[in-house]
Amino acid sequence: MIPICDNIRTRSKPIINYWLIGINIAAFLWELKLERSEELGYFVSNWGVIPAQINAAITNALFNPAAWIVVFWRLFSLLFAMFLHGSFSQILGNLLFLWVFGKTVENFLGARKYLGLYLVAGILTEISQILIEPNLTVPIIGANGAIAAIIGAYAMKFPQTKILTILPLIIVYIPIELPAFFYLFWWFIQQLFYGIGSLNIPPAGVNAPSLAYWTQIVGLFVGMAFMRLKR
């Protein structure tokens, strides 16, 4: 199922949503450039979220105060990694959901709160990934946790809103309407296909199918809780 749009009219242009989509696209184009020059693996190793490296940096800083600068550098990756993606299917899926659901959520919350929800949910998701699998050495990248928060917020506020959806059946595409709440479940199902069109990121790729990667459900609950408090 491919969501296309909802029937809610927005009062103003979702500028922050446009900027988030643009930054994600620009970052992915940069990744493609680095892939051609065989520098992508090094880049992702430095800017992706690697739980084992972050935990090692924090442990070292406890005994060596000068090492806190390394901790701050590693923690900055929590923000930067949200704008990196490991495959064409991952970025296309994320930005499609952001385009469909983000504009309405931004219109309801306002630009500043919408941006705050996006960033905070993404960072909290990454922190949960670090806590659950502290020894994971494979980088975790992508806006999945932040997008999950946007979907959660939308479904909490507009659960019965009909989403125009395309149902592809081989060469036939059937337009249907599905309630927004349905996408709370479909979001996690379609994660299984995010390996399609993967970039070449040595040595071990990114986003291993581990428990940590699936903790993006934290983002979903953050979005739902935020919207509930907003009522």
Secondary structure, 3 states (H helix, E strand, C coil): CEEEEECCCCCCCCHHHHHHHHHHHHHHHHHHHHHHCCCHHHHHHHHCECHHHHHHHHHHHHHCHHHHHHHHHHHHHHHHHHHCCCEHHHHHHHHHHHHHHHHHHHHHHCHHHHHHHHHHHHHHHHHHHHHHCCCCCCCECCCHHHHHHHHHHHHHHCCCCEEEEEEEECCEEEEEEEEHHHHHHHHHHHHHHCCCCECCCCCCCCCCCCCHHHHHHHHHHHHHHHHHHHC
